[in-house]
Amino acid sequence: MREIMRTIPLGVSKINGSRLAYGCWRLAGTWDPAEVTPASREAGRKAVLAAYEAGYTLFDNADIYCRGEAERILGAVLKEIPAMRERVVIATKGGIRPAGEPDANAPSRYDFSAKHIIHACEQSLKRLGIETIDVYMLHRPDYLADAAEIAQAFSQLKDAGKVRAFGVSNFRPTLVTALQVVCPMPLVVHQVEISLARLDAFTDGTLDQCLIEGITPMAWSPLAGGLIGAGAKRLLPAQETYRPEKFLPALDAIAKARGVSRITVALAWLLRHPSKIIPVIGSTNPEHIREAARADELELTREEWYRLLIAARGEPLP
Ligand SMILES: NC(=O)c1ccc[n+]([C@@H]2O[C@H](COP(=O)([O-])OP(=O)(O)OC[C@H]3O[C@@H](n4cnc5c(N)ncnc54)[C@H](OP(=O)(O)O)[C@@H]3O)[C@@H](O)[C@H]2O)c1
């Protein structure tokens, strides 16, 4: 294996992240902060250490992941290894507000008001125990968002030295444009679900826009939440409908021919796209985290890439 994973700049920024990112969503081992135990925290700590040692230098987090516990676990490791902060890029997200906050009757919702963005970002900084977030993303589009208000919040956070660069997640391309036209700084990443089981980004304009605007796409659930791999611990509702059996035989055939694992091929398939997709690895198993990093060494041929696309579509190309 390469000693160090390759890095690429995030969008047009000077921030360099590893070719694959480590995702912190599952770090606490549960979605419910009441269920977090010293043992589950320790497993999360070991996962972060495994990722760091395997060469991941881009860590993806969010305030909503186990209601801040995932940020706390990452923050504790950053404190334990002071040299780590300078070597890694910390990305986190805000804008989703859980039900029951601040009033018991409040529904789960999205909130891109300047007041909430700034507050959420400051809370993330505290939990992570850092001075500056490298990349701050808006997690899911707020139907009531006002682009000028978001731009104002971003400027305030940047001027205060609290955030270096900004990005979005799960936006439609038109909404990215609506924000970018009023935002004084370039959006550097767009995080969306992309995998052999979820092909939308290739055809809905998301990756085209990333190429045009120089935005780096980050692929969440690159292994379809575990459906491509040794199994899924917890799937999102939409992922329950995925049919990986359509493409697993093609994936396994290429893996066998190349002498690598199915995981390596599935991730290398994402890496091969010219928009420089960064897969965000969600495993908390150190061996799986290391295995995923091997995709950085595999370059698929055009023929292999298309064989997988056709299998994933479940029908020939027109
Ligand atoms: N922006 C958004 O809206 C959004 C939404 C969801 C996720 N995300 C981000 O994307 C990251 C990844 O999402 P995800 O966790 O669904 O990704 P994923 O990598 O598709 O799925 C991870 C799951 O696959 C399982 N898995 C089984 N075999 C594996 C193998 N050989 N190698 C690796 N994993 C294997 C893992 O279990 P083990 O732990 O046992 O390996 C884990 O439960 C999250 O951590 C988060 O940072 C963002």
PDBQT file of the ligand as one rigid body, heavy atoms in Angstrom, charges set to zero:
ROOT
HETATM    1  N1  LIG A 401     -24.313  14.703   3.797  1.00  0.00    +0.000 N 
HETATM    2  C1  LIG A 401     -25.203  13.790   4.124  1.00  0.00    +0.000 C 
HETATM    3  O1  LIG A 401     -26.409  14.004   4.067  1.00  0.00    +0.000 OA
HETATM    4  C2  LIG A 401     -24.699  12.451   4.582  1.00  0.00    +0.000 A 
HETATM    5  C3  LIG A 401     -25.594  11.375   4.760  1.00  0.00    +0.000 A 
HETATM    6  C4  LIG A 401     -25.071  10.151   5.182  1.00  0.00    +0.000 A 
HETATM    7  C5  LIG A 401     -23.705  10.007   5.407  1.00  0.00    +0.000 A 
HETATM    8  N2  LIG A 401     -22.866  11.080   5.245  1.00  0.00    +0.000 N 
HETATM    9  C6  LIG A 401     -21.409  10.967   5.446  1.00  0.00    +0.000 C 
HETATM   10  O2  LIG A 401     -20.938   9.892   4.675  1.00  0.00    +0.000 OA
HETATM   11  C7  LIG A 401     -20.226   8.986   5.507  1.00  0.00    +0.000 C 
HETATM   12  C8  LIG A 401     -20.348   7.615   4.958  1.00  0.00    +0.000 C 
HETATM   13  O3  LIG A 401     -21.720   7.180   4.936  1.00  0.00    +0.000 OA
HETATM   14  P1  LIG A 401     -22.037   5.661   5.252  1.00  0.00    +0.000 P 
HETATM   15  O4  LIG A 401     -21.557   5.321   6.603  1.00  0.00    +0.000 OA
HETATM   16  O5  LIG A 401     -23.446   5.374   4.916  1.00  0.00    +0.000 OA
HETATM   17  O6  LIG A 401     -21.048   5.006   4.141  1.00  0.00    +0.000 OA
HETATM   18  P2  LIG A 401     -20.767   3.584   3.573  1.00  0.00    +0.000 P 
HETATM   19  O7  LIG A 401     -19.271   3.487   3.541  1.00  0.00    +0.000 OA
HETATM   20  O8  LIG A 401     -21.542   3.400   2.314  1.00  0.00    +0.000 OA
HETATM   21  O9  LIG A 401     -21.354   2.549   4.620  1.00  0.00    +0.000 OA
HETATM   22  C9  LIG A 401     -20.707   2.270   5.830  1.00  0.00    +0.000 C 
HETATM   23  C10 LIG A 401     -21.288   0.987   6.361  1.00  0.00    +0.000 C 
HETATM   24  O10 LIG A 401     -20.832  -0.075   5.522  1.00  0.00    +0.000 OA
HETATM   25  C11 LIG A 401     -20.408  -1.131   6.335  1.00  0.00    +0.000 C 
HETATM   26  N3  LIG A 401     -19.415  -1.992   5.680  1.00  0.00    +0.000 N 
HETATM   27  C12 LIG A 401     -19.582  -3.293   5.490  1.00  0.00    +0.000 A 
HETATM   28  N4  LIG A 401     -18.490  -3.837   4.916  1.00  0.00    +0.000 NA
HETATM   29  C13 LIG A 401     -17.610  -2.853   4.732  1.00  0.00    +0.000 A 
HETATM   30  C14 LIG A 401     -16.298  -2.818   4.210  1.00  0.00    +0.000 A 
HETATM   31  N5  LIG A 401     -15.661  -3.904   3.767  1.00  0.00    +0.000 N 
HETATM   32  N6  LIG A 401     -15.677  -1.617   4.160  1.00  0.00    +0.000 NA
HETATM   33  C15 LIG A 401     -16.291  -0.517   4.615  1.00  0.00    +0.000 A 
HETATM   34  N7  LIG A 401     -17.555  -0.502   5.147  1.00  0.00    +0.000 NA
HETATM   35  C16 LIG A 401     -18.200  -1.671   5.219  1.00  0.00    +0.000 A 
HETATM   36  C17 LIG A 401     -19.822  -0.446   7.560  1.00  0.00    +0.000 C 
HETATM   37  O11 LIG A 401     -19.795  -1.374   8.613  1.00  0.00    +0.000 OA
HETATM   38  P3  LIG A 401     -18.431  -1.557   9.492  1.00  0.00    +0.000 P 
HETATM   39  O12 LIG A 401     -18.371  -0.347  10.357  1.00  0.00    +0.000 OA
HETATM   40  O13 LIG A 401     -18.677  -2.809  10.227  1.00  0.00    +0.000 OA
HETATM   41  O14 LIG A 401     -17.287  -1.651   8.552  1.00  0.00    +0.000 OA
HETATM   42  C18 LIG A 401     -20.814   0.685   7.770  1.00  0.00    +0.000 C 
HETATM   43  O15 LIG A 401     -21.916   0.251   8.552  1.00  0.00    +0.000 OA
HETATM   44  C19 LIG A 401     -20.811   9.210   6.903  1.00  0.00    +0.000 C 
HETATM   45  O16 LIG A 401     -19.933   8.816   7.938  1.00  0.00    +0.000 OA
HETATM   46  C20 LIG A 401     -21.011  10.695   6.897  1.00  0.00    +0.000 C 
HETATM   47  O17 LIG A 401     -19.781  11.341   7.187  1.00  0.00    +0.000 OA
HETATM   48  C21 LIG A 401     -23.347  12.286   4.827  1.00  0.00    +0.000 A 
ENDROOT
TORSDOF 0
